[in-house]
């Protein structure tokens, strides 16, 4: 989908100067808002922004003042991986 946004000319220059890539900044803001309203998942955010990993998606959300919640299953899986890793080291 292509989305077009009209910005008054007197503000466009200021916005353009304030962001390295205004279109990407707007897309990130939309993604963060969609995540906060539970419209998009972390994986969908990753795909929307063409990010290489969920870590990058989490970092982007963190820059927007959000941190994705983890499910109990994700927390337990992380704990199991940590336990396994710790016991794999001689």
DSSP file (Angstrom, degrees, kcal/mol; ACC not computed):
  #  RESIDUE AA STRUCTURE BP1 BP2  ACC     N-H-->O    O-->H-N    N-H-->O    O-->H-N    TCO  KAPPA ALPHA  PHI   PSI    X-CA   Y-CA   Z-CA
    1    1 A X              0   0    0      0, 0.0     2,-0.5     0, 0.0     0, 0.0   0.000 360.0 360.0 360.0 140.2    0.0    0.0    0.0
    2    2 A X        -     0   0    0      2,-0.0     2,-0.5     0, 0.0     0, 0.0  -0.926 360.0-164.1-106.6 132.1    1.2    3.5   -0.7
    3    3 A X        -     0   0    0     -2,-0.5     2,-0.5     2,-0.0     0, 0.0  -0.966   1.4-160.0-119.2 128.5    0.2    6.2    1.7
    4    4 A X        -     0   0    0     -2,-0.5     2,-0.5     2,-0.0    -2,-0.0  -0.914   4.3-165.3-111.0 134.4    0.4    9.9    0.8
    5    5 A X        -     0   0    0     -2,-0.5     2,-0.6     2,-0.0    -2,-0.0  -0.973  12.0-143.2-120.8 129.2    0.5   12.5    3.5
    6    6 A X        -     0   0    0     -2,-0.5     2,-0.4     3,-0.0    -2,-0.0  -0.819  20.9-178.6 -93.0 124.9   -0.1   16.2    2.9
    7    7 A X        -     0   0    0     -2,-0.6     5,-0.1     2,-0.0    -2,-0.0  -0.981  35.9-103.6-122.1 132.3    2.1   18.5    5.0
    8    8 A X    >>  -     0   0    0     -2,-0.4     4,-1.8     1,-0.1     3,-1.7  -0.263  31.0-121.7 -54.6 139.7    1.9   22.3    4.7
    9    9 A X  H 3> S+     0   0    0      1,-0.3     4,-1.1     2,-0.2    -1,-0.1   0.838 110.3  58.2 -54.3 -38.2    4.8   23.7    2.7
   10   10 A X  H 34 S+     0   0    0      1,-0.2     4,-0.4     2,-0.2    -1,-0.3   0.730 113.6  39.2 -69.7 -18.9    5.9   25.9    5.6
   11   11 A X  H <> S+     0   0    0     -3,-1.7     4,-2.7     2,-0.1     5,-0.2   0.692 100.3  73.8 -97.2 -23.5    6.3   22.9    7.8
   12   12 A X  H  X S+     0   0    0     -4,-1.8     4,-2.9     1,-0.2     5,-0.2   0.894  96.1  49.2 -60.1 -42.9    7.7   20.5    5.2
   13   13 A X  H  X S+     0   0    0     -4,-1.1     4,-2.0     2,-0.2    -1,-0.2   0.916 112.3  48.1 -64.9 -42.6   11.2   22.1    5.1
   14   14 A X  H  > S+     0   0    0     -4,-0.4     4,-1.4     2,-0.2    -2,-0.2   0.928 114.6  45.7 -63.8 -44.3   11.4   22.1    8.9
   15   15 A X  H  X S+     0   0    0     -4,-2.7     4,-0.9     1,-0.2     3,-0.2   0.915 111.4  52.4 -64.9 -42.4   10.4   18.4    9.1
   16   16 A X  H  < S+     0   0    0     -4,-2.9     3,-0.4    -5,-0.2    -1,-0.2   0.867 110.7  47.8 -60.6 -36.9   12.7   17.5    6.2
   17   17 A X  H  < S+     0   0    0     -4,-2.0    -1,-0.2     1,-0.2    -2,-0.2   0.763 109.3  54.4 -74.9 -24.8   15.6   19.1    8.0
   18   18 A X  H  < S+     0   0    0     -4,-1.4     2,-0.4    -3,-0.2    -1,-0.2   0.602 108.2  49.2 -86.4 -11.7   14.8   17.4   11.3
   19   19 A X     <  -     0   0    0     -4,-0.9     3,-0.4    -3,-0.4    -1,-0.1  -0.989  64.6-147.0-133.3 136.8   14.8   13.8   10.0
   20   20 A X  S    S+     0   0    0     -2,-0.4     2,-0.3     1,-0.3    -1,-0.1   0.903 103.6  14.1 -64.8 -40.6   17.3   12.0    7.9
   21   21 A X  S  > S-     0   0    0      1,-0.1     4,-2.4    -3,-0.1    -1,-0.3  -0.828  70.1-174.6-138.0  95.5   14.5   10.0    6.2
   22   22 A X  H  > S+     0   0    0     -3,-0.4     4,-2.4    -2,-0.3     5,-0.2   0.874  84.5  53.7 -61.8 -40.4   11.1   11.6    6.9
   23   23 A X  H  > S+     0   0    0      1,-0.2     4,-2.1     2,-0.2    -1,-0.2   0.916 111.2  45.3 -61.4 -43.6    9.1    8.8    5.2
   24   24 A X  H  > S+     0   0    0      2,-0.2     4,-2.7     1,-0.2    -1,-0.2   0.887 110.9  53.6 -68.1 -38.3   10.8    6.1    7.3
   25   25 A X  H  X S+     0   0    0     -4,-2.4     4,-2.2     1,-0.2    -2,-0.2   0.902 110.2  47.7 -62.1 -40.6   10.3    8.2   10.5
   26   26 A X  H  X S+     0   0    0     -4,-2.4     4,-2.3     2,-0.2    -1,-0.2   0.899 111.2  50.9 -66.1 -40.3    6.6    8.4    9.8
   27   27 A X  H  X S+     0   0    0     -4,-2.1     4,-2.6     2,-0.2    -2,-0.2   0.899 110.1  49.6 -64.9 -41.0    6.4    4.7    9.1
   28   28 A X  H  X S+     0   0    0     -4,-2.7     4,-2.8     2,-0.2     5,-0.2   0.921 110.3  50.4 -62.5 -43.5    8.2    3.9   12.4
   29   29 A X  H  X S+     0   0    0     -4,-2.2     4,-2.2     1,-0.2    -2,-0.2   0.903 111.8  47.9 -62.5 -40.8    5.8    6.2   14.2
   30   30 A X  H  X S+     0   0    0     -4,-2.3     4,-2.6     2,-0.2    -1,-0.2   0.919 112.2  49.7 -64.1 -43.9    2.8    4.4   12.6
   31   31 A X  H  X S+     0   0    0     -4,-2.6     4,-2.4     2,-0.2    -2,-0.2   0.917 111.0  49.0 -61.7 -44.4    4.3    1.0   13.4
   32   32 A X  H  X S+     0   0    0     -4,-2.8     4,-2.4     2,-0.2    -1,-0.2   0.907 112.9  47.3 -63.2 -42.3    4.8    2.0   17.1
   33   33 A X  H  X S+     0   0    0     -4,-2.2     4,-1.6     2,-0.2    -1,-0.2   0.908 111.5  50.8 -65.6 -41.5    1.3    3.3   17.4
   34   34 A X  H  <>S+     0   0    0     -4,-2.6     5,-3.2     1,-0.2     6,-1.0   0.883 111.4  48.7 -64.1 -37.8   -0.1    0.2   15.8
   35   35 A X  H ><5S+     0   0    0     -4,-2.4     3,-1.8     3,-0.2    -2,-0.2   0.922 108.7  52.6 -66.7 -43.7    1.8   -1.9   18.2
   36   36 A X  H 3<5S+     0   0    0     -4,-2.4    -1,-0.2     1,-0.3    -2,-0.2   0.806 111.1  47.2 -64.1 -28.3    0.7    0.1   21.2
   37   37 A X  T 3<5S-     0   0    0     -4,-1.6    -1,-0.3    -5,-0.2    -2,-0.2   0.317 115.6-117.7 -93.2   7.6   -3.0   -0.4   20.1
   38   38 A X  T < 5S+     0   0    0     -3,-1.8    -3,-0.2     2,-0.2    -2,-0.1   0.818  80.6 124.1  58.9  34.3   -2.3   -4.1   19.6
   39   39 A X  S   <S+     0   0    0     -5,-3.2     2,-0.4     1,-0.2    -4,-0.2   0.822  73.8  30.9 -86.4 -38.2   -3.1   -3.8   15.8
   40   40 A X  S    S-     0   0    0     -6,-1.0    -1,-0.2    -9,-0.2    -2,-0.2  -0.932  77.8-133.5-123.2 146.1    0.3   -5.3   14.8
   41   41 A X     >  -     0   0    0     -2,-0.4     4,-2.3    -3,-0.1     5,-0.2  -0.358  34.3-101.5 -85.7 172.1    2.5   -7.8   16.4
   42   42 A X  H  > S+     0   0    0      1,-0.2     4,-2.4     2,-0.2     5,-0.1   0.904 125.2  51.1 -61.2 -41.4    6.2   -7.5   16.9
   43   43 A X  H  > S+     0   0    0      2,-0.2     4,-2.2     1,-0.2    -1,-0.2   0.895 109.5  50.0 -64.1 -39.8    6.8   -9.9   13.9
   44   44 A X  H  > S+     0   0    0      2,-0.2     4,-2.9     1,-0.2    -1,-0.2   0.885 109.4  51.5 -65.9 -37.5    4.4   -7.7   11.8
   45   45 A X  H  X S+     0   0    0     -4,-2.3     4,-2.1     2,-0.2    -2,-0.2   0.924 108.5  52.3 -62.1 -44.2    6.4   -4.6   12.8
   46   46 A X  H  <>S+     0   0    0     -4,-2.4     5,-2.8     1,-0.2     4,-0.3   0.922 113.7  43.0 -57.3 -45.6    9.6   -6.4   11.8
   47   47 A X  H ><5S+     0   0    0     -4,-2.2     3,-1.1     3,-0.2    -2,-0.2   0.909 110.7  55.2 -68.0 -42.4    8.1   -7.2    8.4
   48   48 A X  H 3<5S+     0   0    0     -4,-2.9    -1,-0.2     1,-0.3    -2,-0.2   0.870 116.5  37.0 -59.2 -38.4    6.6   -3.7    7.9
   49   49 A X  T 3<5S-     0   0    0     -4,-2.1    -1,-0.3    -5,-0.2    -2,-0.2   0.352 108.7-122.8 -97.5   5.1    9.9   -2.0    8.5
   50   50 A X  T < 5 +     0   0    0     -3,-1.1     2,-0.2    -4,-0.3    -3,-0.2   0.903  50.9 169.2  53.9  46.2   11.9   -4.7    6.6
   51   51 A X      < -     0   0    0     -5,-2.8    -1,-0.2    -6,-0.2    -2,-0.0  -0.595  39.8-131.9 -89.3 152.0   14.1   -5.3    9.7
   52   52 A X  S    S+     0   0    0     -2,-0.2     2,-0.3     1,-0.1    -1,-0.1   0.697  80.3  10.0 -78.1 -20.4   16.4   -8.2    9.9
   53   53 A X  S  > S-     0   0    0      1,-0.1     4,-1.4    -7,-0.1     3,-0.1  -0.969  70.7-109.5-153.5 165.2   15.4   -9.5   13.4
   54   54 A X  H  > S+     0   0    0     -2,-0.3     4,-2.7     1,-0.2     5,-0.2   0.805 116.4  64.0 -66.9 -28.6   12.9   -9.1   16.2
   55   55 A X  H  > S+     0   0    0      1,-0.2     4,-2.4     2,-0.2    -1,-0.2   0.906 101.6  49.3 -60.7 -41.1   15.7   -7.5   18.2
   56   56 A X  H  > S+     0   0    0      2,-0.2     4,-2.2     1,-0.2    -1,-0.2   0.888 110.5  50.4 -65.3 -38.3   15.8   -4.7   15.7
   57   57 A X  H  X S+     0   0    0     -4,-1.4     4,-2.3     2,-0.2    -2,-0.2   0.912 111.0  48.9 -65.3 -41.9   12.0   -4.3   16.0
   58   58 A X  H  X S+     0   0    0     -4,-2.7     4,-2.5     1,-0.2    -2,-0.2   0.897 109.9  52.0 -63.7 -39.7   12.2   -4.2   19.8
   59   59 A X  H  X S+     0   0    0     -4,-2.4     4,-2.1     2,-0.2    -2,-0.2   0.905 109.1  50.1 -63.3 -41.2   15.0   -1.6   19.5
   60   60 A X  H  X S+     0   0    0     -4,-2.2     4,-1.0     2,-0.2    -2,-0.2   0.934 111.6  47.6 -62.9 -45.2   12.8    0.6   17.3
   61   61 A X  H ><>S+     0   0    0     -4,-2.3     5,-2.8     1,-0.2     3,-0.5   0.889 109.2  54.8 -63.0 -37.7    9.9    0.3   19.7
   62   62 A X  H ><5S+     0   0    0     -4,-2.5     3,-2.0     1,-0.2    -1,-0.2   0.896 102.9  55.4 -61.6 -40.3   12.2    1.1   22.6
   63   63 A X  H 3<5S+     0   0    0     -4,-2.1    -1,-0.2     1,-0.3    -2,-0.2   0.771 107.3  51.5 -62.9 -23.9   13.3    4.3   20.8
   64   64 A X  T <<5S-     0   0    0     -4,-1.0    -1,-0.3    -3,-0.5    -2,-0.2   0.198 128.1-100.3 -97.4  14.9    9.6    5.2   20.7
   65   65 A X  T < 5S+     0   0    0     -3,-2.0     2,-0.3     1,-0.3    -3,-0.2   0.704  86.9 113.0  79.6  21.0    9.3    4.6   24.4
   66   66 A X      < -     0   0    0     -5,-2.8     2,-0.4    -8,-0.1    -1,-0.3  -0.923  44.3-166.7-124.9 150.5    7.7    1.1   24.2
   67   67 A X        -     0   0    0     -2,-0.3    -9,-0.1    -3,-0.1    -8,-0.1  -0.976  30.3-118.3-134.5 123.3    9.0   -2.3   25.2
   68   68 A X        -     0   0    0     -2,-0.4     2,-0.1   -10,-0.1   -32,-0.0  -0.311  28.3-121.2 -61.6 136.4    7.1   -5.4   24.0
   69   69 A X        -     0   0    0      1,-0.0     2,-0.4    -2,-0.0    -1,-0.1  -0.440  22.5-135.7 -71.0 150.2    5.6   -7.6   26.7
   70   70 A X        -     0   0    0     -2,-0.1     2,-0.1     3,-0.0    -1,-0.0  -0.879  14.3-124.9-107.5 143.1    6.7  -11.1   26.8
   71   71 A X     >  -     0   0    0     -2,-0.4     4,-2.1     1,-0.1     5,-0.2  -0.366  28.8-108.2 -75.8 164.7    4.4  -14.0   27.3
   72   72 A X  H  > S+     0   0    0      1,-0.2     4,-2.5     2,-0.2     5,-0.2   0.882 121.7  55.0 -60.5 -38.1    4.9  -16.4   30.1
   73   73 A X  H  > S+     0   0    0      1,-0.2     4,-2.4     2,-0.2    -1,-0.2   0.900 107.4  49.0 -63.0 -41.3    6.0  -19.1   27.5
   74   74 A X  H  > S+     0   0    0      2,-0.2     4,-2.3     1,-0.2    -1,-0.2   0.893 111.4  49.5 -65.4 -39.9    8.6  -16.7   26.1
   75   75 A X  H  X S+     0   0    0     -4,-2.1     4,-2.3     2,-0.2    -2,-0.2   0.920 112.4  47.4 -65.5 -43.7   10.0  -16.0   29.6
   76   76 A X  H  X S+     0   0    0     -4,-2.5     4,-2.4     2,-0.2    -2,-0.2   0.890 111.2  51.3 -65.1 -39.0   10.2  -19.7   30.4
   77   77 A X  H  X S+     0   0    0     -4,-2.4     4,-2.4     2,-0.2    -2,-0.2   0.905 110.2  49.5 -64.1 -41.0   11.9  -20.4   27.1
   78   78 A X  H  X S+     0   0    0     -4,-2.3     4,-2.4     2,-0.2    -2,-0.2   0.909 110.9  50.0 -62.4 -41.9   14.4  -17.7   27.8
   79   79 A X  H  X S+     0   0    0     -4,-2.3     4,-2.6     2,-0.2    -2,-0.2   0.902 110.5  49.8 -64.3 -40.6   15.1  -19.1   31.2
   80   80 A X  H  X S+     0   0    0     -4,-2.4     4,-3.0     2,-0.2     5,-0.2   0.921 111.4  48.6 -63.6 -43.6   15.5  -22.6   29.8
   81   81 A X  H  X S+     0   0    0     -4,-2.4     4,-2.7     2,-0.2    -2,-0.2   0.907 112.2  49.1 -62.4 -41.2   18.0  -21.3   27.2
   82   82 A X  H  X S+     0   0    0     -4,-2.4     4,-2.7     2,-0.2    -2,-0.2   0.922 112.5  47.5 -63.9 -44.3   19.9  -19.5   29.9
   83   83 A X  H  X S+     0   0    0     -4,-2.6     4,-2.0     2,-0.2    -2,-0.2   0.937 113.9  47.1 -61.4 -48.0   20.0  -22.6   32.1
   84   84 A X  H  X S+     0   0    0     -4,-3.0     4,-0.9     1,-0.2    -2,-0.2   0.910 113.8  48.0 -61.1 -43.1   21.2  -24.7   29.2
   85   85 A X  H >X S+     0   0    0     -4,-2.7     4,-0.8     1,-0.2     3,-0.7   0.930 110.4  51.1 -63.7 -45.8   23.8  -22.2   28.2
   86   86 A X  H 3< S+     0   0    0     -4,-2.7     3,-0.4     1,-0.3    -1,-0.2   0.861 113.5  45.0 -61.2 -36.6   25.1  -21.8   31.7
   87   87 A X  H 3< S+     0   0    0     -4,-2.0    -1,-0.3     1,-0.2    -2,-0.2   0.586 103.7  64.2 -85.9  -9.7   25.5  -25.6   32.1
   88   88 A X  H << S+     0   0    0     -4,-0.9     2,-0.5    -3,-0.7    -1,-0.2   0.654  82.7  90.6 -84.1 -16.2   27.1  -26.1   28.7
   89   89 A X     <        0   0    0     -4,-0.8    -4,-0.0    -3,-0.4     0, 0.0  -0.695 360.0 360.0 -83.8 125.2   30.1  -24.0   29.7
   90   90 A X              0   0    0     -2,-0.5    -1,-0.1     0, 0.0    -3,-0.1   0.510 360.0 360.0 -67.7 360.0   32.9  -26.3   31.2
